[in-house]
Amino acid sequence: MSNVKGKVIVITGASSGLGLVAAREFAKLGAKVVVGARRLDRLNELVKELGQPEATAVKVDVTKREQVENLVQTALDIYGRIDVLVNNAGYMPLSYMEKCKVDEWDATIDINIKGVLYGVAAIIPVFKKQKSGQIINVSSVAGHNVLMGGAVYSASKYAVRAISEGLRQELKPYNVRVLNVSPGATESDLLQGITDEDINSRLANIQRVPATVFSDALIFAVNQPENVDINEIIFRPTSSVI
Ligand SMILES: NC(=O)c1ccc[n+]([C@@H]2O[C@H](COP(=O)([O-])OP(=O)(O)OC[C@H]3O[C@@H](n4cnc5c(N)ncnc54)[C@H](OP(=O)(O)O)[C@@H]3O)[C@@H](O)[C@H]2O)c1
């Protein structure tokens, strides 16, 4: 994993689930990780586990543009460069449309789409200047298929895929790599965002893969030589049809 060691990797949504495990696995391979989320206590625990200065915690709400800019600037101030930004923070309050949970729709769009865009806006000037970098956006199998109860979440994850594809094409002149990763059901706290009891009971017993499947996918992409750009990864439990 020689192309992971020493890299500076900024990860949003690292206080639980996929982001936390990715930060841990990257750090094990010698990367320096800057972990962001709203729950600073959880981030501080992770930094304690990984050690300083190898890991740094930054409190960030990705719906606040200036806080995302602060996350990127803090990483630059401490490590002098950024090699990878993982736009991972996300929210999945699945619900049937007829229940009109408009506040949850708003939050889904703010976190899953605008949060990614704020990350992109903060990192592009850095990568243009460096003439290198890698953006990893976390979409979902829900960004490839729409299930009942998942319309707004799917809309947000289709948007992430579209943003990734646009970035992939446009950032070529700056030697920037772009990966869109689409996990299927994976162990994390994501289901806790669901307030629609009809959906909760439907999902109670679904099979999920361990979060290390996600971190392995990211490590594979980051570890490639600089002239290799892995653009799409999709994975799901073997038992999942969609
Ligand atoms: N697990 C799956 O099956 C699955 C499948 C497909 C895609 N995904 C995607 O994977 C990503 C990670 O989710 P997960 O499964 O690991 O769920 P999770 O355990 O619930 O983690 C979500 C993370 O996002 C952070 N977050 C949420 N809102 C935020 C905000 N406004 N600002 C900053 N951070 C915020 C949370 O931290 P704080 O609450 O501390 O801010 C937490 O660290 C998401 O984009 C999700 O859509 C997951």
The ligand as an SDF file (V2000), in Angstrom:
LIG
                    3D

 48 52  0  0  0  0  0  0  0  0999 V2000
  -24.5040    2.0010    5.3400 N   0  0  0  0  0  0  0  0  0  0  0  0
  -25.0570    1.7720    4.1580 C   0  0  0  0  0  0  0  0  0  0  0  0
  -25.7250    0.7530    3.9430 O   0  0  0  0  0  0  0  0  0  0  0  0
  -24.8690    2.7530    3.0410 C   0  0  0  0  0  0  0  0  0  0  0  0
  -25.2370    2.3730    1.7480 C   0  0  0  0  0  0  0  0  0  0  0  0
  -25.0740    3.2700    0.7100 C   0  0  0  0  0  0  0  0  0  0  0  0
  -24.5390    4.5240    0.9540 C   0  0  0  0  0  0  0  0  0  0  0  0
  -24.1980    4.8800    2.2130 N   0  0  0  0  0  0  0  0  0  0  0  0
  -23.6560    6.2340    2.4280 C   0  0  0  0  0  0  0  0  0  0  0  0
  -22.4790    6.1310    3.1930 O   0  0  0  0  0  0  0  0  0  0  0  0
  -22.2400    7.3710    3.8500 C   0  0  0  0  0  0  0  0  0  0  0  0
  -21.8960    7.1070    5.3140 C   0  0  0  0  0  0  0  0  0  0  0  0
  -23.0550    6.6350    5.9800 O   0  0  0  0  0  0  0  0  0  0  0  0
  -23.0160    5.4800    7.0580 P   0  0  0  0  0  0  0  0  0  0  0  0
  -23.6750    4.3050    6.4790 O   0  0  0  0  0  0  0  0  0  0  0  0
  -21.6570    5.3270    7.6170 O   0  0  0  0  0  0  0  0  0  0  0  0
  -24.0290    6.0700    8.1500 O   0  0  0  0  0  0  0  0  0  0  0  0
  -23.8030    6.6320    9.6170 P   0  0  0  0  0  0  0  0  0  0  0  0
  -23.1480    5.6080   10.4650 O   0  0  0  0  0  0  0  0  0  0  0  0
  -25.1090    7.1690   10.0270 O   0  0  0  0  0  0  0  0  0  0  0  0
  -22.7660    7.8230    9.3890 O   0  0  0  0  0  0  0  0  0  0  0  0
  -23.1660    9.0370    8.8270 C   0  0  0  0  0  0  0  0  0  0  0  0
  -22.0700   10.0540    9.1000 C   0  0  0  0  0  0  0  0  0  0  0  0
  -22.4340   11.2830    8.4620 O   0  0  0  0  0  0  0  0  0  0  0  0
  -22.2760   12.3120    9.4100 C   0  0  0  0  0  0  0  0  0  0  0  0
  -23.1790   13.4320    9.1430 N   0  0  0  0  0  0  0  0  0  0  0  0
  -24.5290   13.3910    8.9980 C   0  0  0  0  0  0  0  0  0  0  0  0
  -24.9830   14.6270    8.8200 N   0  0  0  0  0  0  0  0  0  0  0  0
  -23.9150   15.4590    8.8390 C   0  0  0  0  0  0  0  0  0  0  0  0
  -23.7310   16.8620    8.7260 C   0  0  0  0  0  0  0  0  0  0  0  0
  -24.7640   17.6940    8.5480 N   0  0  0  0  0  0  0  0  0  0  0  0
  -22.4880   17.3570    8.8010 N   0  0  0  0  0  0  0  0  0  0  0  0
  -21.4400   16.5520    9.0020 C   0  0  0  0  0  0  0  0  0  0  0  0
  -21.5360   15.2260    9.1180 N   0  0  0  0  0  0  0  0  0  0  0  0
  -22.7650   14.6950    9.0470 C   0  0  0  0  0  0  0  0  0  0  0  0
  -22.5440   11.6870   10.7610 C   0  0  0  0  0  0  0  0  0  0  0  0
  -21.8450   12.4060   11.7740 O   0  0  0  0  0  0  0  0  0  0  0  0
  -22.4950   13.4200   12.8240 P   0  0  0  0  0  0  0  0  0  0  0  0
  -23.8910   12.9710   13.1040 O   0  0  0  0  0  0  0  0  0  0  0  0
  -21.5770   13.3200   13.9960 O   0  0  0  0  0  0  0  0  0  0  0  0
  -22.4170   14.7500   12.1570 O   0  0  0  0  0  0  0  0  0  0  0  0
  -21.8830   10.3330   10.5790 C   0  0  0  0  0  0  0  0  0  0  0  0
  -20.5150   10.4060   10.8590 O   0  0  0  0  0  0  0  0  0  0  0  0
  -23.5100    8.1920    3.6380 C   0  0  0  0  0  0  0  0  0  0  0  0
  -23.2970    9.1260    2.5930 O   0  0  0  0  0  0  0  0  0  0  0  0
  -24.5430    7.1580    3.2200 C   0  0  0  0  0  0  0  0  0  0  0  0
  -25.5780    7.7110    2.4730 O   0  0  0  0  0  0  0  0  0  0  0  0
  -24.3270    4.0220    3.2450 C   0  0  0  0  0  0  0  0  0  0  0  0
  1  2  1  0
  2  3  2  0
  2  4  1  0
  4  5  1  0
  4 48  2  0
  5  6  2  0
  6  7  1  0
  7  8  2  0
  8  9  1  0
  8 48  1  0
  9 10  1  0
  9 46  1  0
 10 11  1  0
 11 12  1  0
 11 44  1  0
 12 13  1  0
 13 14  1  0
 14 15  2  0
 14 16  1  0
 14 17  1  0
 17 18  1  0
 18 19  2  0
 18 20  1  0
 18 21  1  0
 21 22  1  0
 22 23  1  0
 23 24  1  0
 23 42  1  0
 24 25  1  0
 25 26  1  0
 25 36  1  0
 26 27  1  0
 26 35  1  0
 27 28  2  0
 28 29  1  0
 29 30  1  0
 29 35  2  0
 30 31  1  0
 30 32  2  0
 32 33  1  0
 33 34  2  0
 34 35  1  0
 36 37  1  0
 36 42  1  0
 37 38  1  0
 38 39  2  0
 38 40  1  0
 38 41  1  0
 42 43  1  0
 44 45  1  0
 44 46  1  0
 46 47  1  0
M  CHG  2   8   1  16  -1
M  END
$$$$
